[in-house]
Every structure is written in structure tokens, then in C-alpha cells.
Amino acid sequence: MADVLVALSPAASGLSPGVVAITLVAAVLHAVWNAVAHGIPDRLVGFALIGVAYTVIGGVTACVVGLPPASAWPFVLGSALLHVVYTLLLWASYQLGEFSQVYPVARGTAPWVVAVIEVVLGHDLPVIELVGVVVISLGLVSLALDGGRPSRSALPALAAAVATGFFIAGYTVVDAAAVSTTPVLVYATWMFLIQGPVMPLIAVVRRGRRLRTQTVPVLLAGLAGGVVSIAAYGLVLIAQTSGATAAVAALRETSIVIGAVIGTVFLGERFGRGRVIAAVVVAAGIVLVNL
């Protein structure tokens, strides 16, 4: 437990400009790969191809970087397991609900949970940072609820999205503890390699021989989504070496604002006054986190 507390203790109350830049780039990439995953009509195939990219890139990189130290294996296995459940819940969320609603709920839930976990573990967040985390999360959730009170039919999707957010928070805390003692490249390599085969195996079991013909039309898009996902997460792990876990987690969630812009420009989705106000709230939270 002491090691976890040390890993979660920030070196400073704010984030350096370099960490902010890295995290924002990761946010853009995260929004892009999620848009790709949602944009593939057969989402099981889409997530399976992303898993193939994880497996191939992880396998090749593992041959170069070698095994992680023995002390890192609990973190690697724990994070991989949390990522598997997160992926299954995200897949379910996209099956049940609209991207513009479930993605913000999932991403907006995580900073709250991360902050609570840190407090429970004994880390006293600076008040201004805590306020920033809350403000960012409120802005993101307001984006999700922009269309008004959710209908009863939307509740299963929202429940899956909230559950997704809890697992995002879980692997965020595990990863923050791990990267303080393990090289980021080694850790990320094995985490992706272990979780990668799960969705492809599910797709093979569910689709059988049909999978090959269903995969061909979206092969490049799905594999590209996996590559972008790896890049996005690797940058987040680098940012987490700063120690400011809650601040990085909150700043990363600006990906939903970027996702809303992607939806407007490329998918023709609405970006009305309510979403503009919510985006401003998120921006205000970012300022508070970095004061």
C-alpha cells in the first residue's frame, strides 16, 4: 500500500507544460480511435481488429524489450484484466446507446472516481485541483445530458457507460503505481499483448467462418484504430510518470470535447449552445487543475 501511495503523490500541485501537451495529444488520439470504433457498423468486428493490432504490435515489441521485472507482473496482469472488462463494457455501451451520450458519461465518471480513490488511499488533493477535477467532470457529464433527461430505454446504455468509467478509474490508478517503477514501454507492451487476443477470440467464437468476409471491408480502419489507441495510451502512461494521477486523468477527459467536434465536423452531429457551454466548463476546469 505504501508503494501505491508514493506512486500517487504528485511532485507538484499542478502539471508542467510538457505533461499538459502530452496529455492533450493523447486526448485527441483517444477521441479519434473511439470515433473509429463507433464508426465501424459491426462494432464486434471493429473491437476485434483493434485487439489484433494490440496483439501484433505488443508481440513484436515484446521481442525487443523483453520481460518486465518480476515486481511489475501484478500491475501488468491487473491492468490487463481491468482493460478487458473496460473494453467489454465499452463495447456494450456502444451497442446500447449513442456515441455522443455514452462516451461522455464513461469518460466523465472516471476523474471523480480516481480522485476519490486517491483520497481513500491517503493522498490529500490540493483544494484547487480537486475543484478542477469536479468542474471538468461536471462539464463532461453535462455534454452527455445535453439532450435532456434520459429516457428509460437509455438507462441500460448509461449504466454500462458509468460502469465503464469505474474501470477506467481502476486501471488509471494501477497504471500510475506501475509506471513509477517500471519502464513505460515494457509495461505498455505486455499490458496490450495480454489483453489483445480477447476481443478477436470472442469474435471468432460468435461469428465463426463469417468473420473473414465481415472483416475485409473494415480491416484498415479497425487496425488503424488499434494503432492510434496504443499511441494515445502510451502518451497517457508517460504523463502519469509526473505523479499527478487525478489531474492527468481529468485533463485526458477533454477528449470528449474533441470527440464532440469530430462528431460535428465529420459525422454531422449537433453542437448547440448547451454543448458549447459544457465545453467552456471543461476548459475552466483545466485552468483550475493547472493553477
C-alpha positions, 0 to 999 in steps of 0.5 A: 500500500505504501508503494501505491501511495508514493506512486500517487503523490504528485511532485507538484500541485499542478502539471508542467507544460510538457505533461499538459501537451502530452496529455492533450495529444493523447486526448485527441488520439483517444477521441479519434480511435473511439470515433473509429470504433463507433464508426465501424457498423459491426462494432464486434468486428471493429473491437476485434481488429483493434485487439489484433493490432494490440496483439501484433504490435505488443508481440513484436515489441515484446521481442525487443524489450523483453520481460518486465521485472518480476515486481511489475507482473501484478500491475501488468496482469491487473491492468490487463484484466481491468482493460478487458472488462473496460473494453467489454463494457465499452463495447456494450455501451456502444451497442446500447446507446449513442456515441455522443451520450455514452462516451461522455458519461464513461469518460466523465465518471472516471476523474471523480472516481480516481480522485476519490480513490486517491483520497481513500488511499491517503493522498490529500488533493490540493483544494484547487485541483480537486475543484478542477477535477469536479468542474471538468467532470461536471462539464463532461457529464453535462455534454452527455445530458445535453439532450435532456433527461434520459429516457428509460430505454437509455438507462441500460446504455448509461449504466454500462457507460458509468460502469465503464468509467469505474474501470477506467478509474481502476486501471488509471490508478494501477497504471500510475503505481506501475509506471513509477517503477517500471519502464513505460514501454515494457509495461505498455507492451505486455499490458496490450499483448495480454489483453489483445487476443480477447476481443478477436477470440470472442469474435471468432467464437460468435461469428465463426467462418463469417468473420473473414468476409465481415472483416475485409471491408473494415480491416484498415480502419479497425487496425488503424484504430488499434494503432492510434489507441496504443499511441494515445495510451502510451502518451497517457502512461508517460504523463502519469510518470509526473505523479499527478494521477487525478489531474492527468486523468481529468485533463485526458477527459477533454477528449470528449470535447474533441470527440464532440467536434469530430462528431460535428465536423465529420459525422454531422452531429449537433453542437448547440449552445448547451454543448458549447457551454459544457465545453467552456466548463471543461476548459475552466476546469483545466485552468483550475487543475493547472493553477 
